[in-house]
Amino acid sequence: QIVRLQVSLLEERLAERDISLSMLDDAVDLVVRSACDSAYGARPLRRYLEKNLVTALSRGLLDGTLPNHSQVLISVNGDGTSIAFRAAKKPGAEPATAGDVVPVVDMDAEEMSDE
């Protein structure tokens, strides 16, 4: 529940650009497995999301691969260690700059923790 709450707070930050976020259950599970530490409460989860989700989405906004009026699906790749982002323009929205479906980023959670 904390992960979904944090994602909804991030979605509020993206509202002025009309960008919505959806996170699949497998992605929530990966975040919890990767960042959960009962001794520190929700802080590690917030840090993990900031480092992995916010950074990747910010890069997409800056380089143009995440256009305004998008729906972003946050999921996990087949190996279970990678978070994948997929953005598609919302129905009825102005055309996305890079086509109807644009990959935002495909990253490995372990690689991100090494940076």
C-alpha positions in Angstrom: 0.0 0.0 0.0 2.9 2.4 0.8 4.4 1.8 -2.7 1.1 2.6 -4.4 0.6 5.7 -2.2 4.1 7.0 -3.2 3.3 6.3 -6.9 0.0 8.2 -6.6 2.0 11.2 -5.0 4.3 11.1 -8.0 1.4 11.0 -10.3 0.1 14.2 -8.6 3.4 15.8 -9.5 2.9 14.8 -13.1 -0.7 16.0 -13.3 0.0 19.3 -14.9 1.6 17.4 -17.8 -1.5 15.1 -18.0 0.7 12.0 -17.3 -0.9 9.1 -15.4 0.9 6.2 -13.9 -0.2 2.6 -13.4 1.9 0.1 -11.5 1.4 -3.6 -11.9 1.4 -5.9 -8.9 4.7 -7.6 -9.9 6.4 -4.2 -10.0 5.1 -3.4 -6.5 6.4 -6.7 -5.3 9.9 -6.0 -6.9 10.0 -2.6 -5.1 9.1 -4.1 -1.8 11.6 -6.9 -2.2 14.4 -4.5 -3.2 13.8 -1.8 -0.7 11.8 -3.1 2.2 13.5 -2.7 5.6 11.2 -3.0 8.6 13.8 -1.2 10.8 13.6 2.0 8.8 9.9 2.0 7.9 8.9 3.6 4.5 12.1 5.7 4.1 13.9 3.0 2.0 10.9 2.6 -0.2 10.7 6.3 -0.8 14.4 6.5 -1.6 14.2 3.5 -4.0 11.2 5.0 -5.8 12.9 8.4 -6.0 16.1 6.9 -7.4 14.5 4.4 -9.8 11.1 5.7 -10.8 11.5 9.5 -10.5 14.9 9.6 -12.1 13.8 7.5 -15.1 10.6 9.5 -15.6 12.5 12.7 -15.3 15.0 11.6 -17.9 12.1 10.7 -20.2 10.6 14.2 -19.8 13.9 15.9 -20.5 14.9 13.8 -23.5 11.3 13.9 -25.0 10.6 10.1 -24.8 7.9 10.8 -22.3 5.5 13.3 -23.9 2.7 15.1 -22.1 -0.7 13.4 -22.2 0.7 10.0 -21.6 -0.2 6.9 -19.7 2.8 5.1 -18.2 2.7 1.5 -17.3 5.2 0.4 -14.7 5.9 -3.4 -14.8 8.7 -5.9 -14.5 10.7 -7.7 -17.2 10.7 -11.5 -17.5 13.7 -12.1 -15.3 12.0 -10.4 -12.4 14.8 -8.0 -11.6 14.1 -5.2 -14.0 11.6 -2.5 -13.8 10.2 -1.6 -17.2 8.3 1.6 -18.2 6.1 1.9 -21.2 4.3 5.1 -22.2 1.4 5.5 -24.6 -0.5 8.6 -25.5 -3.9 8.9 -23.9 -6.9 8.4 -26.2 -8.0 11.7 -27.7 -4.8 13.4 -26.6 -2.6 15.4 -29.0 -0.1 13.1 -30.8 2.9 11.9 -28.9 6.1 13.3 -30.4 7.8 9.9 -30.8 4.7 7.8 -32.0 1.8 6.2 -30.3 3.8 3.9 -28.0 7.2 5.0 -26.9 9.5 3.0 -24.6 10.6 5.4 -21.8 13.2 3.3 -20.2 14.0 -0.3 -19.5 16.3 -0.6 -16.5 17.6 -3.3 -14.2 17.0 -2.5 -10.5 20.4 -3.9 -9.6 22.3 -1.7 -12.1 20.5 1.4 -10.8 21.6 0.6 -7.2 25.2 0.5 -8.4 25.2 4.1 -9.7 
